[in-house]
Amino acid sequence: MMHGFIPPDRYFPYLTWTEIRDLPDKRNVVMIQPVGAIEQHGPHLPLAVDSAIAQAVLGKALYNLDKGIPAYALPTLYYGKSNEHWHFPGTVTLTAQTLIATLMEVGESMYRAGFRKWVLLNAHGGQPQIMEIVARDLHQQYEDFLVFPLFVWRVPNVAGELLTEKELELGIHAGDAETSLLLSILPEQVKLDQAVAEYPPGLPQNSLLSMEGSLPFAWTTRDLSRSGILGDPTTASKEKGDRILESLAKGWVQAIQDIHRFQQPQAYR
């Protein structure tokens, strides 16, 4: 089953070219590109974490989406820009230039097919800037092409209610949130007995600088972690994962509805 977590009736590759040609109101059809990564996530999680999360959250959202709203998922782009993890065996990474070129060409294909709303649903924290560059460049190239560079975790969700303050700040990779979510969507692939808690040592204290904030510093995972984990997965649970998944999917239903209704502001005509 190629569609995986995605509802088969909303999986774009299952359509024929004539069905795509004849879609009504194609300008407002929401086309969604899940973008993940194949990269290390510690000794307890599979390489596919980000790709699995992107596809599972989108799939649940599309199952819950009003049937009257036209929205389709493209195949998940499993490879991303993951060079911060390349010291750990198994990580597969594209360069920024390759990922930009790939997404630009997929976007151009969407435009040629008549679609005018394209969502980049990214689940890997190392590449939001890539999504933003692609979105801006495509919109600049095609003024009526509306491209949305979005991060899967940015919709309203309950993770903030379930995680500790320390985990919310520092648990950015293979910690409680991602491990809980994997226990919900791919439990057979989680080796919880191998999970360890590890937070970055030697972070600047009483400083404006941080790993991921308004004033970040460059880092690779090896600088911050021996295990490849940044956070505490030992506190993860399927119950938390189920709640996080449900809330993320609910948030994405709202986001897709908003995108379907969205019209580009035009101050200059």
PyRosetta script that sets phi, psi and omega in degrees:
from pyrosetta import init, pose_from_sequence

init()
pose = pose_from_sequence("MMHGFIPPDRYFPYLTWTEIRDLPDKRNVVMIQPVGAIEQHGPHLPLAVDSAIAQAVLGKALYNLDKGIPAYALPTLYYGKSNEHWHFPGTVTLTAQTLIATLMEVGESMYRAGFRKWVLLNAHGGQPQIMEIVARDLHQQYEDFLVFPLFVWRVPNVAGELLTEKELELGIHAGDAETSLLLSILPEQVKLDQAVAEYPPGLPQNSLLSMEGSLPFAWTTRDLSRSGILGDPTTASKEKGDRILESLAKGWVQAIQDIHRFQQPQAYR")
pose.set_psi(1, 106.0)
pose.set_omega(1, -177.2)
pose.set_phi(2, -65.6)
pose.set_psi(2, -28.7)
pose.set_omega(2, -171.4)
pose.set_phi(3, -75.1)
pose.set_psi(3, -18.7)
pose.set_omega(3, 177.4)
pose.set_phi(4, 57.5)
pose.set_psi(4, -121.5)
pose.set_omega(4, -178.9)
pose.set_phi(5, -76.7)
pose.set_psi(5, -12.6)
pose.set_omega(5, -173.3)
pose.set_phi(6, -81.4)
pose.set_psi(6, 136.9)
pose.set_omega(6, 174.3)
pose.set_phi(7, -57.5)
pose.set_psi(7, 131.8)
pose.set_omega(7, -175.6)
pose.set_phi(8, -60.0)
pose.set_psi(8, -30.8)
pose.set_omega(8, -179.5)
pose.set_phi(9, -77.2)
pose.set_psi(9, -6.0)
pose.set_omega(9, 176.6)
pose.set_phi(10, -117.3)
pose.set_psi(10, 16.2)
pose.set_omega(10, 180.0)
pose.set_phi(11, -96.8)
pose.set_psi(11, 110.0)
pose.set_omega(11, -170.9)
pose.set_phi(12, -53.6)
pose.set_psi(12, -42.4)
pose.set_omega(12, -177.6)
pose.set_phi(13, -64.7)
pose.set_psi(13, -14.5)
pose.set_omega(13, 178.7)
pose.set_phi(14, -81.2)
pose.set_psi(14, -10.7)
pose.set_omega(14, 177.6)
pose.set_phi(15, -77.9)
pose.set_psi(15, 155.5)
pose.set_omega(15, 171.8)
pose.set_phi(16, -92.1)
pose.set_psi(16, 165.8)
pose.set_omega(16, -179.2)
pose.set_phi(17, -66.7)
pose.set_psi(17, -31.1)
pose.set_omega(17, 179.2)
pose.set_phi(18, -72.5)
pose.set_psi(18, -34.5)
pose.set_omega(18, 175.0)
pose.set_phi(19, -64.7)
pose.set_psi(19, -39.7)
pose.set_omega(19, 177.8)
pose.set_phi(20, -66.4)
pose.set_psi(20, -42.4)
pose.set_omega(20, 177.8)
pose.set_phi(21, -57.1)
pose.set_psi(21, -38.5)
pose.set_omega(21, -171.5)
pose.set_phi(22, -96.3)
pose.set_psi(22, 6.3)
pose.set_omega(22, 178.1)
pose.set_phi(23, -59.5)
pose.set_psi(23, 131.4)
pose.set_omega(23, 178.4)
pose.set_phi(24, -75.9)
pose.set_psi(24, 150.9)
pose.set_omega(24, 175.9)
pose.set_phi(25, 46.3)
pose.set_psi(25, 51.5)
pose.set_omega(25, -174.2)
pose.set_phi(26, -60.1)
pose.set_psi(26, -26.6)
pose.set_omega(26, -178.2)
pose.set_phi(27, -63.2)
pose.set_psi(27, -25.0)
pose.set_omega(27, -178.3)
pose.set_phi(28, -108.9)
pose.set_psi(28, 6.6)
pose.set_omega(28, 172.0)
pose.set_phi(29, -70.0)
pose.set_psi(29, 132.5)
pose.set_omega(29, -178.8)
pose.set_phi(30, -92.8)
pose.set_psi(30, 112.6)
pose.set_omega(30, 177.0)
pose.set_phi(31, -98.6)
pose.set_psi(31, 131.7)
pose.set_omega(31, -171.9)
pose.set_phi(32, -125.0)
pose.set_psi(32, 124.5)
pose.set_omega(32, 177.8)
pose.set_phi(33, -106.5)
pose.set_psi(33, 102.3)
pose.set_omega(33, 173.1)
pose.set_phi(34, -69.4)
pose.set_psi(34, 135.3)
pose.set_omega(34, 179.6)
pose.set_phi(35, -127.9)
pose.set_psi(35, 125.2)
pose.set_omega(35, -179.2)
pose.set_phi(36, -126.6)
pose.set_psi(36, -137.7)
pose.set_omega(36, -179.6)
pose.set_phi(37, -166.4)
pose.set_psi(37, 160.1)
pose.set_omega(37, 167.7)
pose.set_phi(38, -119.7)
pose.set_psi(38, 100.8)
pose.set_omega(38, -172.9)
pose.set_phi(39, -153.9)
pose.set_psi(39, 157.2)
pose.set_omega(39, -179.2)
pose.set_phi(40, -58.4)
pose.set_psi(40, 141.6)
pose.set_omega(40, 172.8)
pose.set_phi(41, -135.3)
pose.set_psi(41, 51.3)
pose.set_omega(41, 179.0)
pose.set_phi(42, 75.9)
pose.set_psi(42, -179.5)
pose.set_omega(42, -178.3)
pose.set_phi(43, -79.5)
pose.set_psi(43, -5.3)
pose.set_omega(43, -173.1)
pose.set_phi(44, -109.7)
pose.set_psi(44, -12.0)
pose.set_omega(44, -177.5)
pose.set_phi(45, -121.7)
pose.set_psi(45, 151.5)
pose.set_omega(45, 179.2)
pose.set_phi(46, -74.2)
pose.set_psi(46, 166.1)
pose.set_omega(46, 179.4)
pose.set_phi(47, -64.9)
pose.set_psi(47, -22.5)
pose.set_omega(47, -169.9)
pose.set_phi(48, -86.3)
pose.set_psi(48, 10.6)
pose.set_omega(48, -171.8)
pose.set_phi(49, -48.7)
pose.set_psi(49, -56.5)
pose.set_omega(49, -173.6)
pose.set_phi(50, -64.5)
pose.set_psi(50, -41.5)
pose.set_omega(50, 178.8)
pose.set_phi(51, -64.9)
pose.set_psi(51, -40.9)
pose.set_omega(51, 179.4)
pose.set_phi(52, -64.8)
pose.set_psi(52, -41.8)
pose.set_omega(52, -179.9)
pose.set_phi(53, -64.6)
pose.set_psi(53, -45.7)
pose.set_omega(53, 179.5)
pose.set_phi(54, -56.7)
pose.set_psi(54, -47.1)
pose.set_omega(54, -175.5)
pose.set_phi(55, -72.8)
pose.set_psi(55, -39.7)
pose.set_omega(55, -177.7)
pose.set_phi(56, -68.7)
pose.set_psi(56, -43.6)
pose.set_omega(56, 179.3)
pose.set_phi(57, -64.4)
pose.set_psi(57, -46.1)
pose.set_omega(57, 179.0)
pose.set_phi(58, -63.0)
pose.set_psi(58, -42.4)
pose.set_omega(58, -179.7)
pose.set_phi(59, -60.0)
pose.set_psi(59, -45.2)
pose.set_omega(59, 179.7)
pose.set_phi(60, -65.6)
pose.set_psi(60, -37.9)
pose.set_omega(60, 177.8)
pose.set_phi(61, -63.8)
pose.set_psi(61, -42.9)
pose.set_omega(61, -178.4)
pose.set_phi(62, -68.5)
pose.set_psi(62, -33.1)
pose.set_omega(62, 174.7)
pose.set_phi(63, -63.9)
pose.set_psi(63, -33.9)
pose.set_omega(63, -177.2)
pose.set_phi(64, -90.3)
pose.set_psi(64, -10.4)
pose.set_omega(64, -176.5)
pose.set_phi(65, -70.9)
pose.set_psi(65, 141.5)
pose.set_omega(65, 175.5)
pose.set_phi(66, -51.7)
pose.set_psi(66, 129.8)
pose.set_omega(66, -178.0)
pose.set_phi(67, -60.8)
pose.set_psi(67, -21.8)
pose.set_omega(67, -178.8)
pose.set_phi(68, -78.3)
pose.set_psi(68, -8.2)
pose.set_omega(68, 178.9)
pose.set_phi(69, -97.6)
pose.set_psi(69, 115.8)
pose.set_omega(69, -177.9)
pose.set_phi(70, -76.5)
pose.set_psi(70, 117.6)
pose.set_omega(70, 179.2)
pose.set_phi(71, -150.2)
pose.set_psi(71, 137.9)
pose.set_omega(71, -177.4)
pose.set_phi(72, -134.7)
pose.set_psi(72, 146.7)
pose.set_omega(72, 177.0)
pose.set_phi(73, -101.9)
pose.set_psi(73, 130.1)
pose.set_omega(73, 168.8)
pose.set_phi(74, -78.8)
pose.set_psi(74, 164.6)
pose.set_omega(74, 175.1)
pose.set_phi(75, -59.0)
pose.set_psi(75, 141.3)
pose.set_omega(75, 178.8)
pose.set_phi(76, -61.2)
pose.set_psi(76, 133.8)
pose.set_omega(76, 171.4)
pose.set_phi(77, -85.9)
pose.set_psi(77, 104.6)
pose.set_omega(77, -171.9)
pose.set_phi(78, -76.7)
pose.set_psi(78, -30.1)
pose.set_omega(78, -178.0)
pose.set_phi(79, -94.1)
pose.set_psi(79, 137.9)
pose.set_omega(79, 178.7)
pose.set_phi(80, -136.8)
pose.set_psi(80, -168.6)
pose.set_omega(80, 176.6)
pose.set_phi(81, -87.7)
pose.set_psi(81, 99.2)
pose.set_omega(81, -172.5)
pose.set_phi(82, -123.2)
pose.set_psi(82, 27.6)
pose.set_omega(82, -173.0)
pose.set_phi(83, -67.2)
pose.set_psi(83, -14.9)
pose.set_omega(83, 175.1)
pose.set_phi(84, -66.5)
pose.set_psi(84, -16.9)
pose.set_omega(84, -178.1)
pose.set_phi(85, -107.8)
pose.set_psi(85, 6.7)
pose.set_omega(85, -167.2)
pose.set_phi(86, -74.0)
pose.set_psi(86, -6.5)
pose.set_omega(86, 173.3)
pose.set_phi(87, -74.2)
pose.set_psi(87, -12.5)
pose.set_omega(87, -178.4)
pose.set_phi(88, -101.5)
pose.set_psi(88, 126.5)
pose.set_omega(88, -177.1)
pose.set_phi(89, -57.0)
pose.set_psi(89, 141.0)
pose.set_omega(89, 178.3)
pose.set_phi(90, 104.2)
pose.set_psi(90, -24.6)
pose.set_omega(90, 179.8)
pose.set_phi(91, -65.8)
pose.set_psi(91, 130.8)
pose.set_omega(91, 174.7)
pose.set_phi(92, -114.6)
pose.set_psi(92, 126.2)
pose.set_omega(92, -175.8)
pose.set_phi(93, -131.0)
pose.set_psi(93, 142.3)
pose.set_omega(93, 167.1)
pose.set_phi(94, -96.5)
pose.set_psi(94, 156.9)
pose.set_omega(94, 170.4)
pose.set_phi(95, -75.5)
pose.set_psi(95, 162.4)
pose.set_omega(95, 175.7)
pose.set_phi(96, -58.0)
pose.set_psi(96, -39.9)
pose.set_omega(96, -177.4)
pose.set_phi(97, -64.8)
pose.set_psi(97, -40.5)
pose.set_omega(97, -180.0)
pose.set_phi(98, -67.7)
pose.set_psi(98, -42.6)
pose.set_omega(98, -179.7)
pose.set_phi(99, -66.4)
pose.set_psi(99, -42.0)
pose.set_omega(99, 176.9)
pose.set_phi(100, -60.1)
pose.set_psi(100, -47.5)
pose.set_omega(100, -178.8)
pose.set_phi(101, -61.8)
pose.set_psi(101, -41.3)
pose.set_omega(101, -180.0)
pose.set_phi(102, -62.5)
pose.set_psi(102, -48.8)
pose.set_omega(102, -178.5)
pose.set_phi(103, -67.9)
pose.set_psi(103, -36.3)
pose.set_omega(103, 176.8)
pose.set_phi(104, -60.5)
pose.set_psi(104, -43.7)
pose.set_omega(104, -177.1)
pose.set_phi(105, -72.9)
pose.set_psi(105, -35.1)
pose.set_omega(105, 173.9)
pose.set_phi(106, -64.8)
pose.set_psi(106, -43.8)
pose.set_omega(106, 178.3)
pose.set_phi(107, -60.3)
pose.set_psi(107, -42.2)
pose.set_omega(107, 177.6)
pose.set_phi(108, -62.7)
pose.set_psi(108, -35.4)
pose.set_omega(108, 176.0)
pose.set_phi(109, -65.0)
pose.set_psi(109, -39.9)
pose.set_omega(109, 177.0)
pose.set_phi(110, -62.2)
pose.set_psi(110, -41.9)
pose.set_omega(110, -178.9)
pose.set_phi(111, -65.2)
pose.set_psi(111, -43.9)
pose.set_omega(111, 179.4)
pose.set_phi(112, -61.3)
pose.set_psi(112, -31.4)
pose.set_omega(112, -179.7)
pose.set_phi(113, -77.0)
pose.set_psi(113, -6.6)
pose.set_omega(113, 176.5)
pose.set_phi(114, 102.5)
pose.set_psi(114, 1.2)
pose.set_omega(114, 179.6)
pose.set_phi(115, -82.9)
pose.set_psi(115, 146.3)
pose.set_omega(115, -177.1)
pose.set_phi(116, -127.9)
pose.set_psi(116, 3.2)
pose.set_omega(116, 176.4)
pose.set_phi(117, -132.1)
pose.set_psi(117, 115.4)
pose.set_omega(117, -175.4)
pose.set_phi(118, -131.3)
pose.set_psi(118, 125.5)
pose.set_omega(118, -178.2)
pose.set_phi(119, -105.4)
pose.set_psi(119, 128.3)
pose.set_omega(119, 169.8)
pose.set_phi(120, -97.5)
pose.set_psi(120, 101.1)
pose.set_omega(120, -176.9)
pose.set_phi(121, -96.0)
pose.set_psi(121, 93.7)
pose.set_omega(121, -173.4)
pose.set_phi(122, -96.3)
pose.set_psi(122, 137.9)
pose.set_omega(122, 179.5)
pose.set_phi(123, -119.7)
pose.set_psi(123, 5.4)
pose.set_omega(123, 180.0)
pose.set_phi(124, -108.3)
pose.set_psi(124, 122.8)
pose.set_omega(124, -175.0)
pose.set_phi(125, -66.8)
pose.set_psi(125, -10.8)
pose.set_omega(125, -178.2)
pose.set_phi(126, -90.1)
pose.set_psi(126, 5.6)
pose.set_omega(126, -174.5)
pose.set_phi(127, -142.3)
pose.set_psi(127, 20.4)
pose.set_omega(127, 175.2)
pose.set_phi(128, -57.9)
pose.set_psi(128, -34.6)
pose.set_omega(128, -178.6)
pose.set_phi(129, -64.5)
pose.set_psi(129, -33.1)
pose.set_omega(129, 176.7)
pose.set_phi(130, -62.7)
pose.set_psi(130, -44.9)
pose.set_omega(130, -179.7)
pose.set_phi(131, -60.6)
pose.set_psi(131, -40.1)
pose.set_omega(131, -177.9)
pose.set_phi(132, -67.9)
pose.set_psi(132, -40.0)
pose.set_omega(132, 178.5)
pose.set_phi(133, -63.6)
pose.set_psi(133, -46.4)
pose.set_omega(133, -179.7)
pose.set_phi(134, -61.7)
pose.set_psi(134, -45.9)
pose.set_omega(134, -178.1)
pose.set_phi(135, -60.5)
pose.set_psi(135, -46.0)
pose.set_omega(135, -178.8)
pose.set_phi(136, -65.8)
pose.set_psi(136, -43.3)
pose.set_omega(136, -177.3)
pose.set_phi(137, -67.9)
pose.set_psi(137, -39.4)
pose.set_omega(137, 178.3)
pose.set_phi(138, -66.3)
pose.set_psi(138, -40.7)
pose.set_omega(138, 179.8)
pose.set_phi(139, -68.7)
pose.set_psi(139, -34.7)
pose.set_omega(139, 176.6)
pose.set_phi(140, -66.7)
pose.set_psi(140, -36.7)
pose.set_omega(140, -179.2)
pose.set_phi(141, -73.6)
pose.set_psi(141, -39.4)
pose.set_omega(141, -180.0)
pose.set_phi(142, -126.5)
pose.set_psi(142, 100.8)
pose.set_omega(142, -169.5)
pose.set_phi(143, -62.9)
pose.set_psi(143, -24.1)
pose.set_omega(143, -179.7)
pose.set_phi(144, -97.6)
pose.set_psi(144, 11.4)
pose.set_omega(144, 178.2)
pose.set_phi(145, -96.6)
pose.set_psi(145, 115.3)
pose.set_omega(145, -178.1)
pose.set_phi(146, -98.2)
pose.set_psi(146, 113.8)
pose.set_omega(146, -175.4)
pose.set_phi(147, -119.4)
pose.set_psi(147, 133.5)
pose.set_omega(147, -172.1)
pose.set_phi(148, -118.4)
pose.set_psi(148, 107.1)
pose.set_omega(148, 179.9)
pose.set_phi(149, -87.9)
pose.set_psi(149, 94.1)
pose.set_omega(149, -168.6)
pose.set_phi(150, -117.3)
pose.set_psi(150, 150.3)
pose.set_omega(150, 179.3)
pose.set_phi(151, -109.0)
pose.set_psi(151, 133.0)
pose.set_omega(151, -170.8)
pose.set_phi(152, -57.4)
pose.set_psi(152, -31.6)
pose.set_omega(152, -175.8)
pose.set_phi(153, -85.9)
pose.set_psi(153, -4.0)
pose.set_omega(153, -172.6)
pose.set_phi(154, -83.6)
pose.set_psi(154, -13.6)
pose.set_omega(154, 175.5)
pose.set_phi(155, -73.6)
pose.set_psi(155, 158.4)
pose.set_omega(155, 177.5)
pose.set_phi(156, -55.3)
pose.set_psi(156, 134.6)
pose.set_omega(156, 179.4)
pose.set_phi(157, -157.0)
pose.set_psi(157, 170.4)
pose.set_omega(157, -172.0)
pose.set_phi(158, -93.6)
pose.set_psi(158, 5.6)
pose.set_omega(158, -177.4)
pose.set_phi(159, -56.2)
pose.set_psi(159, -38.2)
pose.set_omega(159, -179.5)
pose.set_phi(160, -63.0)
pose.set_psi(160, -24.7)
pose.set_omega(160, 179.0)
pose.set_phi(161, -84.1)
pose.set_psi(161, -19.6)
pose.set_omega(161, -171.1)
pose.set_phi(162, -104.3)
pose.set_psi(162, -17.8)
pose.set_omega(162, -175.2)
pose.set_phi(163, -105.5)
pose.set_psi(163, 155.1)
pose.set_omega(163, 175.9)
pose.set_phi(164, -70.7)
pose.set_psi(164, 161.9)
pose.set_omega(164, 178.7)
pose.set_phi(165, -60.1)
pose.set_psi(165, -40.4)
pose.set_omega(165, 179.5)
pose.set_phi(166, -64.4)
pose.set_psi(166, -41.5)
pose.set_omega(166, -179.4)
pose.set_phi(167, -67.3)
pose.set_psi(167, -38.5)
pose.set_omega(167, 178.2)
pose.set_phi(168, -62.1)
pose.set_psi(168, -35.5)
pose.set_omega(168, -178.6)
pose.set_phi(169, -83.0)
pose.set_psi(169, -42.7)
pose.set_omega(169, -169.3)
pose.set_phi(170, -113.4)
pose.set_psi(170, -14.2)
pose.set_omega(170, -176.6)
pose.set_phi(171, -84.1)
pose.set_psi(171, 67.2)
pose.set_omega(171, -169.6)
pose.set_phi(172, -96.0)
pose.set_psi(172, -5.1)
pose.set_omega(172, -176.0)
pose.set_phi(173, -152.9)
pose.set_psi(173, 114.1)
pose.set_omega(173, 177.1)
pose.set_phi(174, 65.1)
pose.set_psi(174, 24.4)
pose.set_omega(174, 178.9)
pose.set_phi(175, -89.8)
pose.set_psi(175, -150.1)
pose.set_omega(175, -174.3)
pose.set_phi(176, -61.3)
pose.set_psi(176, -48.0)
pose.set_omega(176, -173.9)
pose.set_phi(177, -64.1)
pose.set_psi(177, -52.6)
pose.set_omega(177, -178.0)
pose.set_phi(178, -65.8)
pose.set_psi(178, -38.9)
pose.set_omega(178, -179.8)
pose.set_phi(179, -67.2)
pose.set_psi(179, -42.0)
pose.set_omega(179, 177.2)
pose.set_phi(180, -61.2)
pose.set_psi(180, -43.1)
pose.set_omega(180, -179.5)
pose.set_phi(181, -64.9)
pose.set_psi(181, -39.3)
pose.set_omega(181, 176.9)
pose.set_phi(182, -67.1)
pose.set_psi(182, -33.8)
pose.set_omega(182, 175.2)
pose.set_phi(183, -63.0)
pose.set_psi(183, -25.2)
pose.set_omega(183, 177.4)
pose.set_phi(184, -82.6)
pose.set_psi(184, -41.8)
pose.set_omega(184, -171.2)
pose.set_phi(185, -100.8)
pose.set_psi(185, -30.4)
pose.set_omega(185, -180.0)
pose.set_phi(186, -138.6)
pose.set_psi(186, 60.2)
pose.set_omega(186, -172.5)
pose.set_phi(187, -60.8)
pose.set_psi(187, -30.7)
pose.set_omega(187, -178.4)
pose.set_phi(188, -67.9)
pose.set_psi(188, -17.1)
pose.set_omega(188, -177.2)
pose.set_phi(189, -97.6)
pose.set_psi(189, 4.9)
pose.set_omega(189, -179.0)
pose.set_phi(190, -102.2)
pose.set_psi(190, 126.2)
pose.set_omega(190, 178.3)
pose.set_phi(191, -106.9)
pose.set_psi(191, 76.1)
pose.set_omega(191, -172.6)
pose.set_phi(192, -63.8)
pose.set_psi(192, -24.9)
pose.set_omega(192, 178.5)
pose.set_phi(193, -69.1)
pose.set_psi(193, -13.2)
pose.set_omega(193, 178.3)
pose.set_phi(194, -103.7)
pose.set_psi(194, 4.5)
pose.set_omega(194, -179.1)
pose.set_phi(195, -73.6)
pose.set_psi(195, 139.6)
pose.set_omega(195, 175.4)
pose.set_phi(196, -134.7)
pose.set_psi(196, 151.3)
pose.set_omega(196, 176.1)
pose.set_phi(197, -91.7)
pose.set_psi(197, 131.6)
pose.set_omega(197, 177.0)
pose.set_phi(198, -150.4)
pose.set_psi(198, 125.4)
pose.set_omega(198, 176.2)
pose.set_phi(199, -113.6)
pose.set_psi(199, 154.0)
pose.set_omega(199, -176.9)
pose.set_phi(200, -62.1)
pose.set_psi(200, 132.1)
pose.set_omega(200, 176.3)
pose.set_phi(201, -86.0)
pose.set_psi(201, 153.2)
pose.set_omega(201, 169.6)
pose.set_phi(202, 67.9)
pose.set_psi(202, 27.0)
pose.set_omega(202, 176.4)
pose.set_phi(203, -68.1)
pose.set_psi(203, 149.3)
pose.set_omega(203, 180.0)
pose.set_phi(204, -58.9)
pose.set_psi(204, 130.6)
pose.set_omega(204, 178.5)
pose.set_phi(205, -99.4)
pose.set_psi(205, 144.0)
pose.set_omega(205, 179.9)
pose.set_phi(206, 50.6)
pose.set_psi(206, 44.4)
pose.set_omega(206, -175.8)
pose.set_phi(207, -129.3)
pose.set_psi(207, 153.0)
pose.set_omega(207, 174.2)
pose.set_phi(208, -75.3)
pose.set_psi(208, -14.1)
pose.set_omega(208, -176.7)
pose.set_phi(209, -83.9)
pose.set_psi(209, 145.9)
pose.set_omega(209, 179.3)
pose.set_phi(210, -155.9)
pose.set_psi(210, 171.2)
pose.set_omega(210, 179.4)
pose.set_phi(211, -62.3)
pose.set_psi(211, -51.0)
pose.set_omega(211, -176.9)
pose.set_phi(212, -138.8)
pose.set_psi(212, 93.7)
pose.set_omega(212, -179.3)
pose.set_phi(213, -158.5)
pose.set_psi(213, -159.5)
pose.set_omega(213, -179.3)
pose.set_phi(214, -66.4)
pose.set_psi(214, -31.0)
pose.set_omega(214, -179.8)
pose.set_phi(215, -128.0)
pose.set_psi(215, 77.4)
pose.set_omega(215, -175.5)
pose.set_phi(216, -84.8)
pose.set_psi(216, 161.9)
pose.set_omega(216, 170.4)
pose.set_phi(217, -113.5)
pose.set_psi(217, 154.0)
pose.set_omega(217, 179.1)
pose.set_phi(218, -73.3)
pose.set_psi(218, 142.2)
pose.set_omega(218, 178.5)
pose.set_phi(219, -153.6)
pose.set_psi(219, 157.8)
pose.set_omega(219, 165.5)
pose.set_phi(220, -113.1)
pose.set_psi(220, 159.7)
pose.set_omega(220, -175.8)
pose.set_phi(221, -60.4)
pose.set_psi(221, -35.1)
pose.set_omega(221, -180.0)
pose.set_phi(222, -62.6)
pose.set_psi(222, -25.6)
pose.set_omega(222, 176.0)
pose.set_phi(223, -66.1)
pose.set_psi(223, -28.7)
pose.set_omega(223, -167.4)
pose.set_phi(224, -111.6)
pose.set_psi(224, -16.0)
pose.set_omega(224, -171.5)
pose.set_phi(225, -154.7)
pose.set_psi(225, 137.7)
pose.set_omega(225, 173.8)
pose.set_phi(226, -83.8)
pose.set_psi(226, -33.3)
pose.set_omega(226, -175.7)
pose.set_phi(227, -87.1)
pose.set_psi(227, -16.3)
pose.set_omega(227, -172.3)
pose.set_phi(228, 90.8)
pose.set_psi(228, -0.8)
pose.set_omega(228, -179.2)
pose.set_phi(229, -100.6)
pose.set_psi(229, 137.7)
pose.set_omega(229, 171.1)
pose.set_phi(230, -124.9)
pose.set_psi(230, 90.8)
pose.set_omega(230, -176.6)
pose.set_phi(231, 143.0)
pose.set_psi(231, -167.3)
pose.set_omega(231, -177.4)
pose.set_phi(232, -126.4)
pose.set_psi(232, 92.1)
pose.set_omega(232, 178.9)
pose.set_phi(233, -77.4)
pose.set_psi(233, -9.1)
pose.set_omega(233, -176.2)
pose.set_phi(234, -69.5)
pose.set_psi(234, -16.2)
pose.set_omega(234, 179.5)
pose.set_phi(235, -96.5)
pose.set_psi(235, 4.9)
pose.set_omega(235, -176.7)
pose.set_phi(236, -71.8)
pose.set_psi(236, 155.9)
pose.set_omega(236, 176.6)
pose.set_phi(237, -153.5)
pose.set_psi(237, 155.2)
pose.set_omega(237, 177.0)
pose.set_phi(238, -64.3)
pose.set_psi(238, -35.9)
pose.set_omega(238, 179.7)
pose.set_phi(239, -59.6)
pose.set_psi(239, -46.2)
pose.set_omega(239, 177.2)
pose.set_phi(240, -63.1)
pose.set_psi(240, -41.1)
pose.set_omega(240, -179.8)
pose.set_phi(241, -62.1)
pose.set_psi(241, -41.4)
pose.set_omega(241, 178.3)
pose.set_phi(242, -61.0)
pose.set_psi(242, -42.0)
pose.set_omega(242, -178.8)
pose.set_phi(243, -69.0)
pose.set_psi(243, -40.2)
pose.set_omega(243, 178.5)
pose.set_phi(244, -64.9)
pose.set_psi(244, -44.7)
pose.set_omega(244, 179.7)
pose.set_phi(245, -60.3)
pose.set_psi(245, -45.7)
pose.set_omega(245, -179.5)
pose.set_phi(246, -61.1)
pose.set_psi(246, -42.5)
pose.set_omega(246, -177.7)
pose.set_phi(247, -71.8)
pose.set_psi(247, -38.9)
pose.set_omega(247, 176.8)
pose.set_phi(248, -62.9)
pose.set_psi(248, -43.5)
pose.set_omega(248, 179.4)
pose.set_phi(249, -62.9)
pose.set_psi(249, -41.5)
pose.set_omega(249, 177.5)
pose.set_phi(250, -60.8)
pose.set_psi(250, -43.0)
pose.set_omega(250, 178.1)
pose.set_phi(251, -63.1)
pose.set_psi(251, -37.9)
pose.set_omega(251, -179.6)
pose.set_phi(252, -74.4)
pose.set_psi(252, -30.2)
pose.set_omega(252, 172.0)
pose.set_phi(253, -58.2)
pose.set_psi(253, -47.0)
pose.set_omega(253, 179.0)
pose.set_phi(254, -62.9)
pose.set_psi(254, -41.9)
pose.set_omega(254, -179.1)
pose.set_phi(255, -63.4)
pose.set_psi(255, -43.2)
pose.set_omega(255, -180.0)
pose.set_phi(256, -66.2)
pose.set_psi(256, -39.9)
pose.set_omega(256, 175.4)
pose.set_phi(257, -59.8)
pose.set_psi(257, -44.2)
pose.set_omega(257, -179.9)
pose.set_phi(258, -63.6)
pose.set_psi(258, -40.7)
pose.set_omega(258, 179.6)
pose.set_phi(259, -66.7)
pose.set_psi(259, -39.7)
pose.set_omega(259, 178.2)
pose.set_phi(260, -59.0)
pose.set_psi(260, -36.7)
pose.set_omega(260, -178.7)
pose.set_phi(261, -85.7)
pose.set_psi(261, -15.8)
pose.set_omega(261, -168.8)
pose.set_phi(262, -66.2)
pose.set_psi(262, 138.6)
pose.set_omega(262, 171.5)
pose.set_phi(263, -126.7)
pose.set_psi(263, 136.4)
pose.set_omega(263, -176.4)
pose.set_phi(264, -63.9)
pose.set_psi(264, 126.6)
pose.set_omega(264, 172.5)
pose.set_phi(265, -59.8)
pose.set_psi(265, 142.2)
pose.set_omega(265, -179.3)
pose.set_phi(266, -137.4)
pose.set_psi(266, 90.9)
pose.set_omega(266, 178.2)
pose.set_phi(267, -73.5)
pose.set_psi(267, -29.8)
pose.set_omega(267, -178.5)
pose.set_phi(268, -113.0)
pose.set_psi(268, 124.2)
pose.set_omega(268, -179.5)
pose.set_phi(269, -121.9)
pose.dump_pdb("model.pdb")
